Amino acid sequence: MKRFYRAATGFILVVLWFFLAGPGMLFAAPFYPDPKGNINDYVGVLTTEEKAKLEALADELWKKTETALAVAIIKTTEEESVKMYAVKLYEKWGIGLKGKDKGLLLVVAVDDRKVTMEVGYGLEPVITDARAGRCLDEMTPYFKENQYGKGIYQGLLKAAGYIAEDTGVKIELDGTPVTFDDEEPRGAAWLVGIVLPAVLAFTGLGVLIAILARPKCPKCGARLIAQDRIVEKATYSTGGLASRLYRCTRCGYTREKLYRTAPLMRIHTGFPGTGRRTGPGPWFGGFGRSSKGGGFSGPKGFGGGRSGGGGATRGW
C-alpha cells in the first residue's frame, strides 16, 4: 500500500510539473546575437560575393547619408513575432547615431519564412510603412526560390534609392549610380501647398472621428477590438515602447502596431520636493524620442540609435 501511495504521489507531481513548469520548457527563448558587421548571416545562406555586395551598399549608404544599414539572417524567432524580435534586436544593437536615429534593420527568419524591416526614428519620414512594404515585396519572390542574397540586395537597393533621393546624393556601387522605380505618383508634392489649409481645418474633425470609430476588420468588416500593453517601460528621461493589438472576434484576424510612449512627467502639487508620476500608458500618446542608448562600438553607424516602431512585415 505504501508503495502504491508513493507511486501515486510521484505521478501527481509529474503531472503538476508538466502543467505548471512544462509548457515553459517546451519553447526556447529567442536568441539576440551580437553583430559581426553590418551584414550578419547567422544561417549561412549568403555567398561570399553576395555578402560583399551588401556590405558595400551599407558602407556607401553610411558614407553618403549617415544612414546605418543592418541585416540579420536567423533561423527562427521561436515563439516571438518577427516584428517584436526586430524591435528588441534594434534596441540591443543601437543602429544609427544617437539623436539622429537614421537606421534600418532587416531581419530574415528563414525557418519561419518571415521578413521584417524596422525603421529608425530619423528615417521614418523617408522609409514609410508603405515604402518598407514595397522594399520587402521586392525580396519575397527571390526568397521563395531560396535566393536570399539576390532578394535582400534588390529590396535594399530600393530602400537606398529612397534615402538617396531624400538627401540629394547619388549612391554608387562599382561606379554605377543606384536607380529605382517608385510606384508613388510623381509631381504630387505641389498638392500639399493647396490642400494644407483644408487639412488643417479638418484635423479636429478627423481626430474626433478616429476616436469614436474603431477600425474595421479588412476580412469580414466587423469592428476590431484594441488591446494595449507596455513592451518597454518609460522613465523620467526616456520614452517607452508599447504595442497595440487589434483583434477581430468574428474571424480571428489580428494586427499588431508598435509605437513610442512619452517619458514620465513630474507634476508638482505645491509642496517643495514632491512630485507625481504620470503616464505613459499606450493611451497617453506620444512618440517622444528617447535619449537612451549610445556608446556602442562595432559595425559602421551603430551608435545608440532608436527605432520608432515603423516598418513592414512579409511572409513567403
Stockholm file with secondary structure:
# STOCKHOLM 1.0

chainA/1-316         MKRFYRAATGFILVVLWFFLAGPGMLFAAPFYPDPKGNINDYVGVLTTEEKAKLEALADELWKKTETALAVAIIKTTEEESVKMYAVKLYEKWGIGLKGKDKGLLLVVAVDDRKVTMEVGYGLEPVITDARAGRCLDEMTPYFKENQYGKGIYQGLLKAAGYIAEDTGVKIELDGTPVTFDDEEPRGAAWLVGIVLPAVLAFTGLGVLIAILARPKCPKCGARLIAQDRIVEKATYSTGGLASRLYRCTRCGYTREKLYRTAPLMRIHTGFPGTGRRTGPGPWFGGFGRSSKGGGFSGPKGFGGGRSGGGGATRGW
#=GR chainA/1-316 SS CHHHHHHHHHHHHHHHHHHHTHHHHHSCCCCCCCCSSSEEESSCCSCHHHHHHHHHHHHHHHHHHCCEEEEEEESCCTTSCHHHHHHHHHHHHTBEETTTCCEEEEEEETTTTEEEEEEEGGGTTTSCHHHHHHHHHHHHHHHHTTCHHHHHHHHHHHHHHHHHHHHTCCCEETTEECCCCCCSCTTCTHHHHHHHHHHHHTHHHHHHHHHHSCCBCTTTCCBCEEEEEEEECCCSSSCEEEEEEEECTTTCCEEEEEEEECCCEECCCSSTTCCCEECCSGGGCCCCCCCCCCCCCSSTTEEBCCEEEEEEEEEC
#=GC SS_cons         CHHHHHHHHHHHHHHHHHHHTHHHHHSCCCCCCCCSSSEEESSCCSCHHHHHHHHHHHHHHHHHHCCEEEEEEESCCTTSCHHHHHHHHHHHHTBEETTTCCEEEEEEETTTTEEEEEEEGGGTTTSCHHHHHHHHHHHHHHHHTTCHHHHHHHHHHHHHHHHHHHHTCCCEETTEECCCCCCSCTTCTHHHHHHHHHHHHTHHHHHHHHHHSCCBCTTTCCBCEEEEEEEECCCSSSCEEEEEEEECTTTCCEEEEEEEECCCEECCCSSTTCCCEECCSGGGCCCCCCCCCCCCCSSTTEEBCCEEEEEEEEEC
//
